[in-house]
Amino acid sequence: MAAPEEAQAAVIAQFLPEQMSEAEVEKVIEGIIVTSGADGMKDMGKVMGMASKQLAGKADGKTISNIVKAKLIA
């Protein structure tokens, strides 16, 4: 029963943009934090907005959010 859906998913996946690795996303977010002057969790919204725009279609929001939180807490 799952075979037709798996076949459809394979076809759709060909047209989706390639996702960045977590390490690549981390580097982009580090750059955004430096250029925006973000300092702590109070700037999470600003960093998330910039990161979401820059990484649209290249990384999912949950990954972006987790990395931004980790970087701003550290």
Phi and psi in degrees as a GROMACS rama.xvg file:
@    title "Ramachandran Plot"
@    xaxis  label "Phi"
@    yaxis  label "Psi"
@TYPE xy
-80.7447  -17.071  ALA-2
-56.9652  -45.4689  ALA-3
-63.6824  -38.0072  PRO-4
-69.2447  -38.1599  GLU-5
-64.8481  -37.1556  GLU-6
-65.9232  -41.6263  ALA-7
-63.533  -42.73  GLN-8
-61.6953  -38.367  ALA-9
-65.1528  -39.4761  ALA-10
-67.4671  -45.4229  VAL-11
-63.1013  -40.3162  ILE-12
-59.9008  -27.7025  ALA-13
-65.0384  -26.419  GLN-14
-97.0867  -8.62174  PHE-15
-81.4443  146.368  LEU-16
-67.1609  149.711  PRO-17
-68.9951  135.106  GLU-18
-79.6188  142.87  GLN-19
-77.078  154.589  MET-20
-73.5538  162.192  SER-21
-61.9862  -36.3907  GLU-22
-65.1175  -39.2051  ALA-23
-66.9629  -41.325  GLU-24
-63.0667  -41.756  VAL-25
-60.1523  -42.5698  GLU-26
-63.3097  -42.5965  LYS-27
-62.6681  -44.8402  VAL-28
-65.6407  -39.6668  ILE-29
-59.0073  -42.1493  GLU-30
-63.5132  -40.9991  GLY-31
-63.9403  -41.8416  ILE-32
-62.4036  -42.9255  ILE-33
-65.9  -48.884  VAL-34
-69.9409  -29.4242  THR-35
-86.6301  -14.5243  SER-36
73.5816  23.5339  GLY-37
-60.6468  138.474  ALA-38
-139.554  85.2421  ASP-39
95.9865  -179.984  GLY-40
-65.0191  -21.481  MET-41
-63.2902  -20.2051  LYS-42
-101.098  12.3265  ASP-43
-60.6298  -41.9378  MET-44
-60.317  -42.7404  GLY-45
-63.6719  -46.038  LYS-46
-66.8462  -42.5736  VAL-47
-61.3808  -41.6043  MET-48
-61.0936  -47.0294  GLY-49
-66.4213  -43.2227  MET-50
-67.012  -42.1844  ALA-51
-62.0151  -39.7271  SER-52
-67.17  -45.8015  LYS-53
-72.1151  -30.4939  GLN-54
-105.323  13.2236  LEU-55
-55.7305  126.25  ALA-56
79.5647  -5.5734  GLY-57
-109.247  -20.2862  LYS-58
-153.193  149.488  ALA-59
-82.4638  155.532  ASP-60
-60.8441  -34.3981  GLY-61
-66.1558  -42.7489  LYS-62
-62.6991  -45.4475  THR-63
-59.1686  -49.0737  ILE-64
-59.375  -45.8824  SER-65
-61.5887  -41.0656  ASN-66
-70.5195  -42.39  ILE-67
-60.1683  -46.2414  VAL-68
-58.2695  -47.6089  LYS-69
-61.1075  -40.2707  ALA-70
-72.5568  -37.3965  LYS-71
-78.0206  -23.8628  LEU-72
-78.437  -35.288  ILE-73
